[in-house]
Each structure stands twice: as structure tokens, then as C-alpha cells.
Amino acid sequence: MKLIRLLSLKSKLIIILLIVGIIPMGIVSLFGLSNIKNVVVDAGTNRINGLSGLEAIANLELDRVNSYLVARRSDMEMERTRAGTVDAVQTLARYANDGSNPIRLAAADKLHTQMGYLLSAYNYKDVLLVDPSNSVMYIQDKTDQLAELGQPLYDPTDSVFTEGKKGVYISQIMPDRATATDFQMLVSGPVKDANGTVLAVLVFELDANDLFKLVQNHSGLGDTGEVLLGARTDSGASGGAVFITPLRFDPGMVLKMNVKFGDVNATPMQNAVQEGKDGAGPAVDYRGVPVYAAWRNIPSMRWGLVAKMDQSEMFAPLNQLQNEVYLLLVVIVGLVVLFSIFVSRQIINPINKITRVIDDISHGKFDVAVEGTDSNDEIGDLARAFDRTLVSLKLAMRKKSEMNAVQDRGTADDNPVE
């Protein structure tokens, strides 16, 4: 309180006007920014609100991947049970040791025509038949026949043939058998006779780029968002995941970037490859960058799908708005300060003028005029009141002077000079 008493009236007015102008504006601005942030992230759960944004993208991509897998299984189921396929396989098996037999050649040509339609319609790379001893007995692509006929099926995962004898099976992503840079998948299924005996395993080769294209559309994901697929690499707590689609920031790391459960980075993918852990929220991606992500499990393949975006980009509009609000506050503060100074001058300057008049009178200067008497506010009332006081004071001083003059003349008459 002592400090306040030491301040001038002008300083007090400026402080009061600043408080009245700035504090409400600051409260309203901060409250507005907080509400806008809560639209993006729920303050209680720290989750992205609703099924908009990343969660919607994750669900959409999950449906597309599952539809792709279902279609490939359906293709295999249809072809392995087709009567023409079973008849051709039986003929090929019957004349397995007589490759030049006309009956075998006719069956192979018929199968080639049938499978050729499948390749053109569904974009498969190749079709193979593998006999029960895991020896390739038929290849649709005739350029590969000399190199692979009679050889074991190319399968780095060691599961396509054994699982394909049991039922329809889709392999994991693997390096392409013909190139060192591309990737493929294999779909296998048993071809059986009427007695249920496995005659051969039918195998489709898929170009993995078809799968990659499903999740590499970055629409709605800005400059940093992406959708990723990963495969679980082991079971139990000691397992982890390997990324099986190209990364937006490191496309060459397909089947090369691994993460273990419990690692600090790539937490969304760690959750995605584990059943029952679907979710969304803040996380750290494979680069070690804070992101918001949504993750979904694909149990049929032991895969996980992640849709993510850098937090810095997700909140960029909010940060821009925040900066604009702060700039607006600075401008408002400047305007309030200027207005405060202007208002204080309108009040203080007339008072200062009256103060100077009073000071002049205290020093015996009565030939002064009071300014501000034409104002209609309280300062004008004060000026007019003091002006009346000054007029009365001047009259009183004049009367006193006249009385002193009269008194001086009377004294002179009583004491004439001799």
C-alpha cells in the first residue's frame, strides 16, 4: 500500500486501465486455446477424440488389407477345387516321369490357359504346382521352368509347402525369388482327389507391391503421416516386430527394421502386433519422434497396422493460432498502454495546470488565469470552482489594498507636515 501511495495519479490510472483491459482479454484467450486443444485431444484420456483423423484412417486401411487377404484366399479356394484344376493335376501326376507324353502336354496346356486368365485378371506373378515331396512339377512362367522344375519350392519361411498341404495359407512378406530388391508373398493350398488325398500344392506368387500400395496412400496424413504394416517375429514377451512395408522416411528398410517388445521406439507397432491391444494415443515412432498414432491387429497374419502423424504437424494449426493470439495480445497491450496514456493525460494535464496556478498564487502572482473552465467534466467543475475562488481572492485582495490606502491617507491627515 505504501508503494501505491508513492505512485503518481497518472501511474495509478495507467495501471488500473491496463489491468481492466488486459486481464479479461488474457483469460478469454487462454480459455479459448485450451478448449481448441481439447477438441483435438481429450484432456482426461489423452486420446484422439472420436473415430476421426488417424483412427478413421487406421480402420479404413485395416478393412482394405483384410479385404485383400480375403480375396487372395478366395482365389486359391476357387482354383484348387476347380474340376479342371483337379483333372489337370491328376494327369500331370500320372505322367510325372514322361514329360513328352501328349496327354501330359495337353493337360499342361489346358492348365496354362486356365491359370493365364487368373494371372491377367488378378495380377498374380506366377502359378506353381508342387508335388507331395516338395518338388516343383509345374510353372506357369515358362522362362523359369528349366531352372525350377524338379527343385524344392522357393520359400525362405519354410512354411508355404507344409501349411499349404493342410489348407489355404498366405505367407509372410519375403524377398522376391527372381530379384534382390523386390518382395513377394505366396498363397498355397492343397489340390485333392475325390478320396481327399493331396495330389499337389497349388502356389500363387503375389507381387508385394500390390499390398504396399494399399497402405502407401498418404492422403489426409500431411507431410509426416504414414500407414505401416509389421509382422510379429516371435511369441511371448521376448518377441517383437519387423516392418514389412516401406517406411516413408526410410523406404529401403523392408524386413530390415526390427523392434523388440519393451523398446522405447516404435511403441505403436509393438502394440499392433499383439492381439487385444488395439488403441490410439501419443507414442514414439521408429524414428524416436513423438507422434499420435492409431494401431490395429490383424490376427490372421500376426500382423499389425499403424497409422501415425508427428505431433508437431498435428498441432501445427493450434500452434499457429496460439502464436496469432499471443501477437494479438501484444498488439492489444500496446493499444491499451497508448489509450491509458492518452486518458491519463486528459485527466492529469488540467489538474497539473490548476496546480501550477495554485503554485503561482502561493508566490504572490495573482495575474494568472485558470484553464479548463470550458470543460463539462469534473475537471471543468474543479477549474471553475477554483476560478471563482481566485476571483473572490482577487476581490478580497483589492478591498484589502483599498482599505490600506484609505488607512494610509487617514494617517497622513492626522499628522500634517509642518
C-alpha positions in Angstrom: 0.0 0.0 0.0 2.9 2.3 0.7 4.2 1.8 -2.8 0.8 2.7 -4.2 0.7 5.9 -2.2 4.1 6.8 -3.7 2.9 6.5 -7.2 1.6 9.5 -9.1 -2.0 9.7 -10.1 -1.0 9.3 -13.7 0.8 6.0 -12.9 -2.2 4.7 -10.9 -4.6 5.5 -13.8 -2.3 3.7 -16.3 -2.0 0.6 -14.1 -5.8 0.5 -13.5 -6.6 0.8 -17.2 -4.0 -1.9 -18.1 -5.5 -4.3 -15.5 -9.0 -3.6 -16.7 -8.1 -4.1 -20.4 -5.5 -6.9 -20.3 -6.6 -9.4 -17.7 -10.1 -10.2 -19.2 -8.6 -10.5 -22.7 -5.8 -12.8 -21.4 -8.3 -15.1 -19.5 -10.6 -15.3 -22.6 -7.7 -16.1 -24.9 -6.2 -18.8 -22.7 -9.6 -20.4 -22.1 -10.2 -20.4 -25.9 -6.9 -22.0 -26.7 -7.5 -24.7 -24.0 -10.9 -25.5 -25.5 -9.5 -25.7 -29.0 -6.8 -28.2 -27.8 -9.4 -30.3 -26.1 -11.2 -30.6 -29.5 -8.0 -32.4 -30.8 -7.0 -34.3 -27.7 -9.3 -35.3 -24.8 -7.7 -33.8 -21.6 -8.8 -36.7 -19.4 -7.7 -39.7 -21.5 -5.1 -38.0 -23.7 -6.7 -39.9 -26.7 -7.6 -38.5 -30.1 -11.3 -37.8 -30.0 -13.8 -40.0 -31.8 -13.2 -42.1 -34.9 -12.0 -39.1 -36.9 -8.4 -38.5 -38.1 -5.9 -41.3 -37.5 -8.4 -43.8 -36.1 -10.6 -43.5 -39.1 -7.7 -43.9 -41.4 -6.4 -46.9 -39.5 -9.9 -48.6 -39.6 -10.2 -47.8 -43.4 -6.7 -49.3 -44.1 -7.4 -52.3 -41.9 -10.6 -53.0 -43.9 -8.6 -52.7 -47.2 -5.8 -55.0 -46.1 -8.3 -57.6 -44.8 -10.3 -57.4 -48.0 -7.1 -58.0 -50.0 -6.3 -61.1 -47.9 -9.8 -62.5 -48.1 -9.8 -62.1 -51.9 -6.5 -63.9 -52.2 -7.8 -66.8 -50.0 -11.0 -66.9 -52.1 -8.9 -67.1 -55.3 -7.0 -70.0 -54.0 -10.0 -71.8 -52.6 -11.8 -71.5 -56.0 -8.8 -72.6 -58.1 -7.6 -75.5 -56.0 -11.1 -77.1 -56.0 -12.0 -76.3 -59.7 -12.7 -79.6 -61.6 -10.4 -78.5 -64.4 -7.5 -77.9 -62.0 -8.0 -81.3 -60.2 -8.2 -83.2 -63.6 -5.1 -81.4 -64.9 -3.1 -82.1 -61.7 -4.1 -85.8 -61.7 -2.9 -86.1 -65.3 0.4 -84.3 -64.6 0.9 -86.5 -61.6 0.1 -89.7 -63.6 2.7 -88.8 -66.3 5.2 -87.1 -64.0 8.1 -89.2 -65.4 7.1 -88.8 -69.0 7.3 -85.1 -69.8 6.9 -85.6 -73.5 3.7 -87.6 -73.3 1.0 -85.9 -75.4 -1.7 -86.4 -72.8 0.5 -84.7 -70.2 1.4 -81.9 -72.6 -2.3 -81.3 -73.4 -3.1 -81.2 -69.7 -0.3 -78.7 -69.1 -1.5 -76.5 -72.0 -5.1 -76.6 -70.6 -3.8 -75.6 -67.2 -1.6 -72.9 -68.7 -4.6 -71.3 -70.4 -6.8 -71.5 -67.2 -4.1 -70.0 -65.0 -3.2 -67.4 -67.6 -6.6 -66.0 -67.2 -6.1 -65.9 -63.4 -2.8 -64.1 -63.7 -4.2 -61.4 -66.0 -7.4 -60.9 -64.0 -5.8 -60.7 -60.5 -2.3 -59.6 -61.3 -0.5 -62.7 -59.9 3.1 -63.1 -60.9 3.2 -66.8 -61.3 1.5 -70.1 -60.6 3.3 -73.3 -59.5 2.3 -76.8 -58.6 4.4 -78.7 -56.0 4.2 -82.4 -55.7 3.8 -84.1 -52.3 7.5 -84.4 -51.9 8.0 -80.6 -52.3 9.3 -80.8 -55.9 8.1 -78.2 -58.4 6.1 -80.1 -61.1 4.6 -77.1 -63.0 5.4 -73.5 -63.5 3.1 -71.0 -65.4 6.0 -68.8 -66.4 7.9 -70.9 -68.9 11.1 -68.9 -68.6 11.5 -70.3 -65.1 10.8 -73.9 -66.0 14.3 -75.1 -66.8 15.7 -73.6 -63.6 13.0 -74.6 -61.1 11.2 -77.7 -62.4 12.1 -80.6 -60.1 13.5 -78.3 -57.4 12.1 -77.6 -54.0 9.7 -74.7 -53.7 11.5 -71.4 -53.0 10.3 -70.5 -49.5 12.6 -68.6 -47.0 9.8 -69.0 -44.4 9.8 -72.8 -44.6 6.0 -72.8 -44.2 4.3 -72.4 -47.5 4.5 -76.0 -48.6 3.8 -77.7 -45.2 0.9 -75.3 -44.4 -0.4 -75.4 -47.9 -0.9 -79.2 -47.7 -3.2 -78.6 -44.7 -5.3 -75.8 -46.2 -5.2 -72.3 -47.7 -2.3 -70.4 -46.4 -0.8 -66.9 -47.1 2.9 -66.5 -46.4 4.7 -63.6 -44.8 6.4 -61.0 -47.0 9.7 -62.4 -48.4 12.4 -61.3 -50.8 11.4 -62.0 -54.5 12.9 -65.2 -55.8 13.9 -63.5 -59.1 15.4 -60.2 -57.8 17.3 -58.9 -54.9 15.3 -55.7 -54.5 11.6 -56.7 -54.8 9.3 -58.6 -52.4 6.6 -61.2 -52.8 4.1 -63.3 -51.0 3.0 -66.8 -51.6 -0.5 -68.2 -51.4 -0.8 -72.0 -51.2 -3.5 -74.7 -50.9 -3.9 -78.4 -51.4 -5.3 -79.9 -54.6 -7.0 -83.2 -53.6 -8.6 -86.1 -55.4 -12.1 -87.5 -54.6 -10.7 -89.5 -51.8 -9.1 -86.4 -50.1 -5.6 -87.4 -51.0 -3.3 -84.4 -51.6 -2.1 -84.6 -55.2 -0.1 -81.4 -55.2 0.1 -78.0 -53.5 -1.0 -75.1 -55.7 1.0 -71.9 -55.2 0.3 -68.4 -56.3 3.1 -65.8 -56.4 2.0 -62.3 -55.4 3.8 -59.1 -56.0 4.1 -57.5 -52.6 3.9 -54.0 -54.2 0.1 -54.6 -54.6 -0.1 -54.8 -50.8 2.3 -51.9 -50.3 0.2 -49.7 -52.5 -2.8 -50.3 -50.2 -1.1 -48.6 -47.3 1.2 -46.1 -49.0 -1.6 -43.6 -49.8 -0.7 -40.6 -47.6 -3.9 -38.7 -48.3 -5.0 -36.9 -45.1 -1.7 -37.6 -43.4 0.1 -34.4 -44.3 3.9 -34.3 -44.6 4.8 -36.7 -41.8 1.9 -39.2 -41.5 2.1 -42.7 -42.8 0.4 -46.1 -42.6 2.7 -49.1 -41.8 2.4 -52.9 -41.6 4.6 -55.0 -39.3 4.7 -58.7 -38.6 5.3 -60.4 -35.2 8.7 -62.0 -35.1 8.2 -64.3 -32.1 5.8 -65.3 -29.5 5.9 -64.4 -25.8 7.4 -61.4 -24.0 10.7 -61.8 -25.8 9.2 -61.3 -29.2 8.9 -58.2 -31.3 8.0 -56.9 -34.8 9.6 -56.4 -38.1 8.4 -53.7 -40.5 7.1 -55.3 -43.8 6.1 -52.3 -45.8 8.3 -49.4 -47.0 8.8 -46.6 -44.4 8.0 -43.1 -45.6 11.3 -41.8 -44.1 13.4 -44.9 -44.9 11.8 -47.0 -47.8 14.7 -49.4 -48.0 14.1 -50.9 -44.6 11.5 -53.5 -45.5 12.2 -56.7 -43.5 15.3 -54.9 -42.1 14.0 -52.8 -39.3 13.1 -54.7 -36.2 11.8 -53.7 -32.8 11.6 -55.7 -29.6 8.8 -55.6 -27.1 9.7 -53.0 -24.4 11.9 -50.8 -26.7 11.4 -47.1 -26.3 10.8 -46.5 -30.0 8.1 -47.9 -32.3 5.7 -48.4 -29.5 2.6 -48.3 -31.7 3.9 -51.2 -33.8 4.8 -53.2 -30.6 1.1 -52.9 -29.6 -0.3 -53.5 -33.1 1.3 -57.0 -33.5 -0.2 -58.2 -30.2 -3.8 -59.3 -30.1 -6.1 -57.3 -27.8 -4.0 -54.2 -27.8 -5.8 -52.0 -30.4 -5.8 -48.4 -29.5 -4.7 -44.8 -30.2 -2.9 -42.1 -28.5 0.5 -40.4 -28.0 3.5 -42.5 -28.7 7.1 -42.6 -30.1 7.6 -43.9 -33.6 10.5 -45.9 -35.2 12.5 -42.6 -35.6 12.2 -41.7 -31.9 9.8 -38.8 -32.8 6.7 -38.1 -30.7 3.6 -38.9 -32.7 -0.1 -39.5 -32.4 -0.9 -43.0 -33.7 -3.7 -45.5 -34.1 -2.9 -49.2 -34.2 -4.8 -52.3 -35.1 -4.0 -56.0 -35.0 -4.5 -58.4 -37.9 -4.6 -61.8 -36.1 -5.0 -64.0 -39.2 -1.4 -62.9 -40.3 0.1 -62.0 -37.0 0.4 -58.5 -38.4 -0.1 -55.1 -37.0 -1.2 -51.9 -38.8 -0.2 -48.4 -37.6 -1.5 -45.0 -38.8 0.6 -42.1 -37.4 1.5 -38.5 -37.7 4.1 -36.3 -36.0 2.6 -34.4 -33.0 4.3 -31.2 -34.3 2.4 -31.4 -37.5 -0.9 -32.4 -35.9 -0.8 -29.4 -33.6 0.7 -27.0 -36.2 -2.7 -25.3 -36.7 -3.2 -24.9 -33.0 0.3 -23.6 -32.5 -0.2 -21.1 -35.3 -3.4 -20.0 -33.7 -1.7 -19.7 -30.4 1.0 -17.5 -31.9 -1.6 -15.4 -33.5 -3.4 -15.0 -30.2 -0.2 -14.0 -28.5 0.6 -11.5 -31.2 -2.9 -10.1 -30.8 -2.4 -9.8 -27.1 0.8 -7.9 -27.6 -1.0 -5.5 -30.0 -3.9 -5.1 -27.6 -1.5 -4.4 -24.7 0.2 -1.7 -26.8 -3.1 -0.1 -27.7 -4.2 -0.3 -24.1 -1.0 1.4 -23.0 -1.4 4.2 -25.6 -5.0 4.6 -24.6 -4.1 4.7 -20.9 -1.5 7.3 -21.5 -4.0 9.4 -23.6 -6.7 9.1 -21.0 -4.4 9.9 -18.1 -3.1 13.0 -19.9 -6.7 14.2 -20.4 -7.2 13.9 -16.6 -3.8 14.8 -15.3 -2.8 17.7 -17.6 -5.7 20.0 -16.5 -5.0 19.1 -12.8 -1.3 20.0 -13.4 -2.3 23.3 -14.8 -4.5 24.1 -11.8 -1.6 23.0 -9.6 0.7 25.5 -11.4 -1.9 28.3 -10.9 -2.1 27.5 -7.2 1.7 27.5 -7.0 1.9 30.9 -8.7 -0.7 32.3 -6.3 1.3 31.0 -3.4 4.2 33.0 -4.7 2.1 36.2 -4.9 1.2 36.0 -8.6 -2.4 36.9 -8.9 -2.5 37.8 -12.6 -3.0 34.2 -13.7 -5.9 32.5 -15.5 -7.4 29.2 -14.7 -7.5 26.9 -17.7 -10.1 24.2 -18.4 -13.1 26.1 -17.2 -14.8 25.4 -20.5 -14.7 21.6 -19.9 -18.0 19.9 -19.0 -16.5 17.1 -16.8 -15.4 17.0 -13.2 -12.1 18.6 -14.0 -14.0 21.5 -15.5 -16.1 21.8 -12.4 -12.9 21.8 -10.3 -11.4 24.5 -12.6 -14.5 26.7 -12.5 -14.7 26.4 -8.7 -11.1 27.4 -8.3 -11.6 30.2 -10.8 -14.4 31.5 -8.7 -12.2 31.2 -5.6 -9.4 33.0 -7.5 -11.8 35.8 -8.4 -13.0 36.1 -4.8 -9.4 36.1 -3.7 -8.5 38.9 -6.1 -11.6 40.9 -4.9 -10.6 40.4 -1.3 -7.0 41.4 -2.0 -8.3 44.5 -3.9 -10.5 45.5 -1.0 -7.7 45.0 1.4 -5.5 47.2 -0.8 -8.1 49.9 -0.9 -8.6 49.7 2.9 -4.9 50.0 3.4 -4.8 53.0 1.0 -7.6 54.7 2.9 -5.9 54.0 6.2 -2.7 55.4 4.9 -4.4 58.7 3.8 -6.1 59.0 7.2 -2.8 58.7 9.0 -1.4 61.3 6.7 -4.2 63.8 7.5 -3.8 63.3 11.3 -0.1 64.1 11.1 0.3 67.1 8.7 3.8 68.0 7.8 4.9 71.4 9.4 
